[in-house]
């Protein structure tokens, strides 16, 4: 049974937090709540925000078929309902840290919580797909504000570095529960309801967001460092490039790869990313410094971070829709189907962290993507008519792979990135993972989200490419 261990909080504020070290600590950390009730309540207030962010990333999958029926959505609208959230989070995440520094992390966190509650209500009341997609995008804006601010607030609550490390590990363990609970709780909320019962998955958010808002009110505002300019042009080009690439892939799946809209979107995406590279080399405060990307180990870590979410999230999205639309499972049955695959999230990351220290990041990344390859080969072999336990096993293998890769890329980047780019590097890593989620949904939608053999082929290629990069071309930390 998982327990959370938190030290006593101290009242002094500290400097801004850096990075998402939580992924290294991972879920499965020992959790004990501190005896101080104020420290305990403030800790839960901080973690509630991130729990909601992760919950909303996975809960939607089991509800998409019912959303499509209730709102009479087009085939392209369903993947956009998921991707509008992750595209915006990925594009804005690098700016969120600078905004927290400028306006104060506690203020940004509380405003983001209120916005998350309001936009959840907008999603719940959406009369059509366009409004729901807009609401999901606005939820993404709120989620991007919650992520870096939460780590900064943990630094204030636990200024002692040794205590803070344990607190961050506990924070990761609790927030990962949202990711794991999303499909099962989503299925439970939809069980036995009408086609409109999908709206309940959004109405769960406001009470918890408001509770988090209240619980953190006693935390002091962190001491602010020098103001950092927000690279607005770079962020706009990032969102435009990723958004148009996602649009092109989804439209190609519906209208064909040579459809004018798809080709135009691909063209805009290429131009946006080319302009981004040009602008970032000349920007005074680039969102992603070229000096950081010039490091081969950093590039490999970011590429692997994108690839792992592409594979894991893409498969879970496709499986959820396929199970309900093709195999006839209910939303509750689909949610329960994914439960075994969530178990590695609470067991494997601490083991991976120890293995990194013994074997090195390169071997653990090779192991992780080799595990992905095994899962992809299993999917290819299963086809579309195998017993359901076979697909559940494949989902479990993918989760085993993800829990090897995520701590490994986080640890690798923390070593490879220079100290002055530590926070930016971890932000880029998380942004890459969100981009991978968006592209995974877009690609499986392009090949046919209800065509599981096609999805299996995508995962096969998606696992083999990073495996080859790490084995033959990627520069990852020296082995031990």
Secondary structure, DSSP 8 states (H G I E B T S, - for coil): ---B------S-------S-THHHH-TT--B---S-HHHHHHHHHHHHHHHHHHHHHHTHHHHHHHHHHHHT--HHHHHHHHHHHHHHHHHHHHHHHHHHHHH-HHHHHHHHHHHHHHHHHHHHT-SSHHHHHHHHHHHHHHHHHHHHHHHHHHHHHT-SHHHHHHHHHHHHHHHHHHHHHHHHHHHHHHTT--GGGGGHHHHHHHHHHHHHHHHGGGS------S-----HHHHHHHHHHHHHHHHHHHHHHHH-TT-HHHHHHHHHHHHHHHHHHHHHHH-TT-SS-HHHHTSHHHHHHHHHHHHHHHHHHHHHHHHHHHHHHTS---HHHHHHHTHHHHTHHHHHHHHHHHHHHHH-HHHHHHHHHHHHHHHHHHHHHHTTSS-HHHHHHHHHHHHHHHHHHHHHHHHHHHHHS-GGGHHHHHHHHHHHHHHHHHHHHHHHHHH-TT-HHHHHHHHHHHHHHHHHIIIII-------
